[in-house]
Amino acid sequence: MEQARQRLVHATETSNLADLLERVLDKGVVIMGDIKVRLVDVELLTIQVRLLIASVDKAREMGIDWWMRNPDFSSKAVPDRAGELDELKRRLSELEQKAVPTEAR
């Protein structure tokens, strides 16, 4: 009888949404999935989805802080302009070659 009463008490324990959310954010939850579209054994499309739900503090503990370095999310982030600069140099070089008359080459 004592065991039945303990099970009943345990089964009726509830937590509110705030408690549940606090637990999830404290521990973190990872949801992963793959979507593959195939037609006659030919893979046409693969989508890999990885979703992490965690608090900012927990994410930082795990080494995830991309929002700190992304200029779209943080005004303190320094944008990475190296690739953009290389592209501009390449385009400038092409334009300079086009501007030189063919007799001068």
C-alpha positions in Angstrom: 0.0 0.0 0.0 2.9 2.4 0.8 4.4 1.8 -2.6 1.1 2.6 -4.4 0.8 5.8 -2.4 4.3 6.9 -3.4 3.6 6.2 -7.1 0.4 8.2 -6.9 2.2 11.2 -5.3 5.0 11.0 -7.8 2.5 10.7 -10.8 0.5 13.7 -9.7 3.5 16.0 -9.2 3.5 18.8 -11.8 5.7 21.6 -12.8 4.7 24.8 -14.5 6.0 26.0 -17.8 8.5 28.3 -16.2 10.2 25.4 -14.3 10.3 23.3 -17.5 11.8 26.1 -19.5 14.4 26.8 -16.8 15.4 23.2 -16.8 15.7 23.0 -20.6 17.7 26.2 -20.8 20.0 25.2 -17.9 20.8 21.8 -19.5 20.3 22.5 -23.2 18.4 20.4 -25.8 19.7 19.3 -29.1 17.3 18.4 -31.9 18.9 16.8 -35.0 17.5 15.6 -38.2 18.2 14.9 -41.9 15.9 15.3 -44.8 16.9 13.5 -48.0 15.0 13.7 -51.3 15.7 10.8 -53.6 14.4 9.9 -57.0 15.2 6.4 -58.5 18.3 6.0 -56.2 19.6 9.5 -57.1 19.9 11.8 -54.2 18.6 15.2 -55.3 18.7 17.2 -52.0 20.0 16.7 -48.5 19.1 19.1 -45.7 20.8 18.6 -42.3 19.1 20.4 -39.4 20.8 20.9 -36.1 18.9 22.9 -33.5 20.3 23.7 -30.0 18.1 25.3 -27.4 20.0 26.6 -24.4 20.6 29.7 -22.3 23.3 32.1 -23.4 25.4 31.1 -20.4 25.1 27.4 -21.2 25.9 28.1 -24.8 29.0 30.0 -23.8 30.1 27.1 -21.5 29.9 24.9 -24.6 32.0 27.3 -26.6 29.2 28.6 -28.7 29.3 32.4 -29.0 28.9 33.2 -32.7 26.5 36.1 -32.0 29.4 37.9 -30.3 31.5 37.8 -33.6 28.7 38.3 -36.1 28.2 42.0 -37.0 24.6 41.4 -37.8 24.0 40.6 -34.1 26.5 42.6 -32.2 27.6 46.2 -32.7 31.0 45.3 -31.1 31.8 42.6 -33.6 34.4 43.4 -36.3 33.2 42.3 -39.7 35.5 40.0 -41.7 36.4 42.0 -44.7 39.4 39.9 -46.0 37.4 38.0 -48.6 35.6 41.1 -49.7 38.9 43.0 -50.1 40.3 40.2 -52.2 37.2 40.2 -54.5 37.5 44.0 -54.9 41.2 43.7 -55.8 40.4 41.0 -58.4 37.6 43.1 -60.0 39.9 46.2 -60.0 42.6 44.2 -61.8 40.1 43.1 -64.4 38.9 46.6 -65.0 42.4 47.9 -65.3 43.2 45.3 -68.0 40.1 46.2 -69.9 40.9 49.9 -69.7 44.4 49.5 -71.3 44.1 49.8 -75.1 44.9 46.6 -77.0 47.9 48.3 -78.9 49.6 49.2 -75.6 49.6 45.5 -74.4 
